[in-house]
């Protein structure tokens, strides 16, 4: 918008001309860089005139700081939720079918030139549980429902899904074990917060259905990676396979057992990375929220700083 | 398994229905022989969607009506079609290569949303694929013998062409993903040929879940090797099992499945149920049978 002006762009604090900025009184910060936590906190300290921070991503776990979250300071925080949902829904259903049609077996057979006919599973009629029912969870539910899957959701406020046409039943956090015991496919689509870190632990994994598939499109640390690996490898482990677009440490260290496990589909946190995604997420800021800010209207996609998402 | 297996004594019971499965070897020879032996037969039901395993001049000359199990296999094949499209859109071949090399390297992926799927042969399977692809936000272009046949109540297709050569080439040039789901008939043999592959869009992906004979396999292999086609997902082949010396086994950008993408543990059971619970009662009550097929047309 004509009334808005970009004062500076940088990825480290050294790249910003502090004196110039102090005189210009910036009121908005747009955050995109993955190492933004420290520079952002410093900028917030240096420029009390900043009222609003917009994150170009859906997750804000990588930019939080006391300065950003301070209730006293009251900086508005918005994000790009909703911009990534469609492509992640596509990935999620693909990951389900990857195991339903037993692609690991197909690929092994191809290498051996082995024509080995086996039965495949259908997603139709199978049960999917979605942990974390935000924009991404909803987009996944919609597509899963189109496949004829039974979709269950686990969310902080299950009552919010009372009239959701894509969900058969919504569970609260305390019913996690019950949820996973009913699912053929478990999708983690939650944000990373204090409450979700390590949420999918050994105890939860011991309750999953035999031959369940686990898919993570949220954040790596939500799943206890050790426990997950054990569930895949051990005799009495229940997991048939996992599809991970996110891992606890990224890039995934080369000594992680996940690299050499057959029933693991790994992607380098790129399942949202379409040619357009950066542009579309930025467009959301420029064409939707910036005009709203200038006109004193409510901003889209406010983030609940207390909840962390 | 053969007409001889059925004794003369059976004639006294005047059998009027034959149920034939594609697992019967040499069914193409045995069925007409059986029909000649038992002229009381009025109806033949095939336990599959494709009837190409039965079609021949001798069969065309017989009188009984024929029905098949179309529609019973469509759902699983539609799921496979979307998996195959996403397999290439999300770069699974590259993911697998990177996994083998323990390489964590980000690359761009594609969305199916907004892309165009061209469906060659718009029967039950084609329609089931279109229905699911539409849920992904894909645009659908279809090719069928009778483009004006208004059975598309759901209006899934954005465009429908007739099955002439120019139309096929046009569909190939407009599609990001081409799904071949046509039956194998005299008219469709080798239909997707060198000309068709020469017309494809850059980066197009080809799927065959119909019958191998509909495609000129040599021409397809050429298009795959030259990079004209980004990749192919094939559940059916001209020769099955696919011979070990067939080049397709060695191409990186080909997903091969052994004609099992509709083979669920229940599919035969469900198809048989269809015969027993749907058509058999209709036959007994002298009502119109479901899924009639044209023995001469071949589908």
Interface residues (C-beta under 8 A of the other chain):
Chain A: X86 X87 X90 X91 X93 X94 X97 X98 X100 X101 X103 X106 X107 X109 X110 X113 X115 X116 X117 X118 X119 X120 X121 X122 X123 X124 X143 X146 X147 X148 X250 X251 X252 X254 X259 X265 X266 X267 X268 X269 X270 X271 X272 X273 X274 X275
Chain B: X75 X76 X79 X80 X82 X83 X86 X87 X89 X90 X92 X95 X96 X98 X99 X102 X104 X105 X106 X107 X108 X109 X110 X111 X112 X113 X132 X135 X136 X137 X240 X241 X242 X244 X249 X255 X256 X257 X258 X259 X260 X261 X262 X263 X264 X265
